[in-house]
Amino acid sequence: MADTKTSETSKLILYVPIILVVAGFLATLFTAWTEPLIPIGQSSVINPQQISFTLVPTQASEGTAVMVPEVGIVAGHYGNDSGAICPDGLREVDVNLNIATLVQKMLAEQGIKSEILQEFDPKLSGYRSSLLLSIHADSCVFINDEATGFKVAAALSNPKPEKSARLVTCLRTHYANTTGLPQHKSVTNDMTSYHAFNEIDPETVAAIIEVGFLNLDRVILTQKPDLIATGITKGIMCYLNNEDIASTPTP
């Protein structure tokens, strides 16, 4: 009986190395056929910064989208010539550009995007915006005591006569009320046939304003350009906001 147990023990001792060798071989095969779940040398803790997300655009809120109106401002004679020149060297183009720059700033404060254009800017060809306004000043030559005040005009013929008339009324009303300048009775063919009117897109409503005479209105044009710009800006906002201008006295 004792010899039998000794023989079985000897066999187990003999098989142990074989079992260990086979187990090691199988483990090697298993490791070779399967990729590690966590790359070697990396922590098992996921770093949030290593995760990339794909952003999906959210659905726009219900209701009509609000479009920001765009306004084109032509600074008269800018980029082309000096315009009217006073004996002391005051140039119309400088007065126009200064006022146009102030108007652009004031419109920006109202959340309105605008751009300043040159007199014969290439952008004017087919130009599209809510409105286009060209800013000019009148002669510096003394004509008579009545050569003072402003003028506003639109094209003689355009596809948007009602809108053009409204823009002109808004500008005349607010400019007169803000600056105190009178409306001059003369409107020339150079205004109603202004070159840009025939260049811009037919859908763009346009007007031209002569802000005052460089002679008798020189003080307000050069010393109070912010007042001039305010009157123009109010006129533009009146049109864009479709204000009820009937309640405001028309000069």
C-alpha positions in Angstrom: 0.0 0.0 0.0 2.8 2.4 0.9 4.7 1.6 -2.3 1.6 2.5 -4.4 1.3 6.0 -2.7 5.0 6.6 -3.2 4.6 5.8 -6.9 1.6 8.1 -7.4 3.5 10.9 -5.6 6.5 10.5 -7.9 4.2 10.7 -11.0 2.7 14.0 -9.7 6.1 15.5 -9.2 7.0 14.5 -12.7 3.9 16.1 -14.2 4.1 19.5 -12.4 6.8 20.9 -14.7 5.0 19.7 -17.7 1.7 21.4 -16.5 3.6 24.7 -15.8 5.2 24.7 -19.3 1.8 24.1 -21.0 0.1 26.8 -18.9 2.8 29.3 -19.8 2.5 28.5 -23.4 -1.2 28.9 -23.4 -0.9 32.2 -21.6 1.5 33.5 -24.2 -0.8 32.6 -27.0 -3.8 34.3 -25.3 -1.8 37.5 -24.8 -0.6 37.6 -28.4 -4.2 37.2 -29.8 -5.9 39.9 -27.6 -5.1 43.6 -27.5 -4.7 45.2 -24.0 -7.7 47.2 -22.9 -5.5 50.0 -21.7 -2.4 50.9 -23.7 0.9 50.2 -22.0 2.3 53.1 -20.0 -1.1 54.8 -19.6 -3.2 55.2 -16.5 -6.5 53.4 -16.3 -8.1 56.8 -15.2 -9.6 58.7 -18.3 -8.5 62.3 -18.6 -11.5 64.4 -19.7 -9.2 66.5 -21.9 -8.4 63.5 -24.0 -12.1 63.1 -25.0 -13.2 64.8 -28.2 -16.8 65.8 -28.7 -18.6 66.6 -31.9 -20.7 69.7 -31.5 -24.1 69.5 -33.1 -25.8 72.9 -34.1 -28.8 73.6 -31.9 -32.2 74.3 -33.4 -32.9 78.0 -33.9 -35.5 79.5 -31.6 -38.9 79.9 -33.0 -39.9 83.2 -34.5 -38.7 85.4 -37.4 -34.9 86.0 -37.5 -34.0 89.6 -37.0 -31.9 91.0 -39.8 -29.4 93.7 -39.0 -29.8 96.4 -41.7 -26.7 97.5 -43.6 -26.2 101.1 -44.6 -23.9 102.4 -47.3 -22.5 105.9 -46.7 -20.9 107.7 -49.6 -18.5 110.4 -48.4 -18.9 112.9 -51.2 -15.8 113.3 -53.4 -13.8 110.9 -51.2 -11.2 109.1 -53.2 -11.8 111.2 -56.3 -11.4 115.0 -55.8 -11.6 117.8 -53.2 -15.0 119.0 -54.0 -15.7 122.7 -53.2 -12.7 124.6 -51.8 -12.9 127.7 -49.6 -10.4 130.5 -49.9 -8.7 129.5 -46.7 -8.2 125.9 -48.0 -11.2 124.2 -46.3 -12.2 121.3 -48.5 -15.6 119.9 -48.9 -14.3 116.3 -49.1 -12.8 116.6 -45.6 -16.1 117.9 -44.2 -18.0 115.1 -45.9 -15.7 112.4 -44.7 -15.6 113.7 -41.1 -19.5 113.7 -41.0 -19.7 110.2 -42.6 -17.3 108.8 -40.1 -19.3 110.2 -37.2 -22.5 108.8 -38.7 -21.0 105.4 -39.0 -19.9 105.5 -35.4 -23.4 106.6 -34.2 -25.1 103.8 -36.3 -22.7 101.3 -34.7 -23.9 102.4 -31.3 -27.4 101.6 -32.5 -26.3 98.1 -33.6 -26.4 99.0 -37.3 -23.7 97.8 -39.5 -22.5 100.4 -42.1 -19.6 101.1 -44.4 -18.1 104.2 -45.9 -17.8 104.3 -49.6 -15.8 106.5 -52.0 -17.4 108.7 -54.5 -16.8 106.3 -57.4 -16.3 103.2 -55.3 -16.3 100.0 -57.4 -18.6 98.5 -54.8 -21.4 100.8 -56.0 -21.9 98.6 -59.0 -24.9 96.5 -58.1 -24.6 97.6 -54.4 -27.2 96.1 -52.1 -28.2 97.3 -48.7 -31.2 98.6 -46.8 -30.3 102.1 -47.9 -27.5 104.2 -49.4 -26.9 107.8 -48.5 -24.4 110.1 -50.1 -23.2 113.0 -48.0 -22.2 116.3 -49.6 -21.8 120.0 -48.7 -22.7 123.0 -50.8 -20.6 125.8 -52.3 -18.2 128.0 -50.3 -18.9 130.9 -52.6 -21.1 133.6 -51.1 -24.2 133.8 -53.4 -26.7 135.7 -51.2 -28.1 135.7 -47.7 -30.4 132.8 -48.7 -27.5 130.5 -49.5 -27.9 128.6 -46.3 -29.5 125.3 -45.2 -29.7 121.7 -46.4 -31.2 119.7 -49.3 -32.3 116.1 -49.6 -33.3 114.3 -52.7 -33.8 110.9 -54.2 -33.7 109.7 -57.8 -36.4 111.2 -60.1 -37.4 107.7 -61.2 -36.8 104.5 -59.2 -38.6 101.2 -58.6 -39.2 102.1 -54.9 -40.8 105.5 -55.0 -42.8 105.1 -51.7 -39.7 103.9 -49.8 -37.5 106.7 -51.3 -40.1 109.3 -50.4 -40.2 108.0 -46.9 -36.4 108.0 -46.6 -36.3 111.6 -47.8 -39.0 112.7 -45.4 -37.3 111.0 -42.5 -34.0 112.7 -43.3 -35.6 116.2 -43.9 -37.6 116.0 -40.7 -35.0 114.8 -38.2 -32.1 116.8 -39.8 -34.0 120.1 -39.6 -35.2 119.4 -36.0 -31.8 118.4 -34.8 -29.6 121.0 -36.5 -32.0 123.9 -36.7 -30.9 124.5 -40.3 -33.6 125.5 -42.8 -34.4 123.4 -45.8 -33.1 125.1 -48.9 -35.7 125.3 -51.7 -33.3 124.4 -54.6 -32.7 120.8 -55.6 -30.4 120.5 -58.6 -30.3 117.9 -61.4 -26.9 116.8 -60.0 -28.8 115.6 -57.0 -31.8 113.9 -58.6 -29.6 112.4 -61.3 -26.7 111.5 -58.9 -24.5 108.9 -60.6 -24.8 106.3 -57.9 -28.5 106.1 -58.3 -28.0 104.4 -61.6 -25.2 102.1 -60.4 -26.7 100.4 -57.3 -29.0 97.5 -57.2 -32.6 98.6 -58.0 -33.7 97.2 -54.6 -31.5 99.5 -52.7 -33.3 102.7 -51.5 -31.0 105.7 -51.9 -30.9 109.5 -51.3 -28.4 112.3 -51.3 -28.1 115.1 -48.8 -26.3 118.5 -49.0 -25.7 119.1 -45.3 -25.2 122.9 -45.7 -23.3 125.6 -47.4 -19.6 125.9 -46.6 -19.9 129.7 -46.5 -22.9 130.7 -44.3 -23.2 127.3 -42.5 -19.5 126.9 -42.0 -19.6 127.2 -38.2 -22.0 124.3 -37.6 -20.4 122.1 -40.3 -16.9 122.5 -39.0 -17.4 123.1 -35.2 -20.4 121.0 -34.6 -20.1 118.0 -36.9 -21.5 115.7 -34.2 -24.8 117.6 -34.4 -24.9 117.3 -38.2 -24.1 113.5 -37.9 -26.8 113.1 -35.2 -29.5 114.6 -37.5 -28.5 112.3 -40.3 -28.4 109.3 -38.0 -31.8 110.0 -36.6 -33.1 110.3 -40.1 -31.6 106.9 -41.1 -33.0 105.2 -37.9 -36.4 106.8 -38.6 -36.5 105.0 -41.9 -35.0 101.7 -40.7 -37.4 101.5 -37.7 -40.4 102.6 -39.8 -41.1 105.4 -37.4 -44.4 107.3 -37.5 -43.0 110.6 -38.9 -46.5 112.1 -39.3 -46.3 113.1 -35.7 -43.1 115.0 -36.3 -43.4 118.5 -37.9 -42.0 118.5 -41.5 -39.9 121.6 -42.2 
